[in-house]
Amino acid sequence: MQSVINFIVESVGELGYIGIFCMMFLESSFFPFPSEVVMIPAGYLAYKGEMNIFISIFMGILGSLSGALFNYFLALKFGREFILKFGKYFFFSESSMQKMEIFFKRHGEISTFVGRLIPAVRQYISLPAGLGRMNLAKFSLYTSFGAGIWVVILTILGYYVGVVFSGGMEVSEIVHTFTSKDLSREEEQIKSYVTQAVIFTLASVVLIVGVYAAYRIKKKE
């Protein structure tokens, strides 16, 4: 997997903003591609003045939405059995599908927003939405909102990495942080930043779900 990710980053990375779109499309669709190797470098390059941070964020969100729509229409058109038949070639199992379906049924349409903020869920939450024929406008809105939050967090984190290390790192070192277990002290530090960001994001998800659940209960009463 590491070699595949490195090949994609090297091949698409030269395309700039279009590369961000393509890689985030992959990250949001079937291929388990880590968004950290896309948006953190983009934020870092924005710090160095080599990319525009706002265009990078926009292309990241657009790529995420496009990948999610790909999954949505794939599930809508071909159904559950097709997804399970070919999903195994992209590291997607029946147990993964069951978890996504349970998550979607438990939290309803808002799960497409919440799911975008949860690692290992964000790539596949679009599938049960497609199978359930969720309203496309709502799906796009919730997906863009959830993906946007995560994209912004990672991009700002990349910019912060530039501030901390004064732009003295290579982009390849940042990518190496998320594709290898043999890390330097600086790479370990970057990974700790991401871990903190994930914890913060998950805490926010719990809060959002809690507020939503309270709203639903009050509405029923």
MOLIN-V760978 format. One record per pair of residues at least 24 apart in sequence whose C-alpha atoms are under 8 Angstrom apart, sorted by sequence separation. I is the first residue (numbers start at 1). J is the second residue. D is the distance in Angstrom with one decimal. If there is no record, write none. Layout:
i = {I/I}
j = {J/J}
d = {D/D}
//
This chain:
i = {100/104/100/104/109/97/100/101/112/116/5/9/100/109/113/117/161/109/112/113/116/117/97/112/113/115/116/110/113/114/117/113/117/112/113/116/28/20/24/28/157/24/27/28/157/17/21/25/28/29/17/20/21/24/25/28/29/20/23/24/25/27/28/154/18/21/22/25/26/29/30/17/21/25/29/20/21/24/25/153/80/75/79/71/74/75/72/76/68/71/72/75/76/71/72/74/75/76/30/69/72/73/76/32/68/72/31/32/71/72/30/31/30/69/65/68/65/65/64/62/65/61/64/118/117/118/117/61/61/60/117/61/32/57/60/114/30/28/29/30/57/114/28/29/57/114/27/28/57/53/43/44/39/43/47/42/43/45/46/40/41/43/44/45/48/39/40/43/44/47/39/40/42/43/44/47/40/41/43/44/45/36/40/44/39/40/48/47/44/44/41/41/40/41/37/37/36/37/36/34/6/5/2/2}
j = {124/128/125/129/134/124/127/128/139/143/33/37/128/138/142/146/190/139/142/143/146/147/128/143/144/146/147/142/145/146/149/146/150/146/147/150/63/56/60/64/193/61/64/65/194/55/59/63/66/67/56/59/60/63/64/67/68/60/63/64/65/67/68/194/59/62/63/66/67/70/71/59/63/67/71/63/64/67/68/197/131/127/131/124/127/128/126/130/123/126/127/130/131/127/128/130/131/132/87/126/129/130/133/90/126/130/90/91/130/131/90/91/92/140/140/143/143/144/144/144/147/144/147/201/201/202/202/147/148/148/205/151/123/148/151/205/123/122/123/124/151/208/123/124/152/209/123/124/155/155/154/155/151/155/159/155/156/158/159/154/155/157/158/159/162/154/155/158/159/162/155/156/158/159/160/163/157/158/160/161/162/154/158/162/158/159/167/167/167/171/171/174/174/175/174/175/175/178/178/178/179/179/179/180}
d = {6.9/6.6/5.8/7.3/7.3/7.9/7.8/5.5/6.7/6.8/7.0/7.9/6.6/7.9/4.6/6.2/7.1/7.6/5.9/5.3/5.1/7.1/8.0/5.7/7.9/7.7/5.5/6.9/6.6/6.5/7.7/4.6/6.3/7.7/7.7/7.6/7.6/7.1/5.9/5.1/7.6/7.8/7.2/7.4/7.7/7.5/5.2/4.4/7.8/4.6/6.3/6.3/5.6/4.8/5.2/4.7/5.8/5.9/7.4/5.2/7.5/7.4/5.5/7.9/7.5/6.7/6.3/6.0/6.3/6.7/7.2/6.5/4.3/4.3/5.8/7.4/7.7/7.4/7.7/7.4/7.1/5.5/6.4/7.6/7.8/7.5/5.2/4.7/7.4/5.8/5.4/5.1/5.2/5.7/7.9/7.5/5.4/7.9/7.5/7.3/6.4/6.1/6.6/7.4/5.7/4.3/5.8/7.6/7.4/7.6/6.3/7.9/7.8/7.7/6.9/7.5/6.4/5.9/7.6/7.8/7.5/6.4/6.5/7.9/6.6/6.7/7.1/6.1/5.4/7.9/7.1/6.6/7.2/7.7/6.4/6.2/6.7/7.0/5.7/7.1/6.3/8.0/4.7/7.1/6.3/7.7/6.6/7.7/7.1/7.6/7.4/7.6/6.5/4.3/5.2/6.3/5.9/8.0/6.6/5.2/7.7/6.9/4.4/7.5/7.3/5.6/5.1/4.2/4.6/5.8/5.1/7.6/6.8/4.5/7.4/7.4/6.2/5.9/8.0/6.4/8.0/6.7/4.0/5.2/7.1/7.4/6.3/7.5/7.6/7.9/6.0/6.7/7.7/7.5/7.2/5.1/7.9/6.7/7.2/7.8/7.7/7.5/5.3/7.1}
//
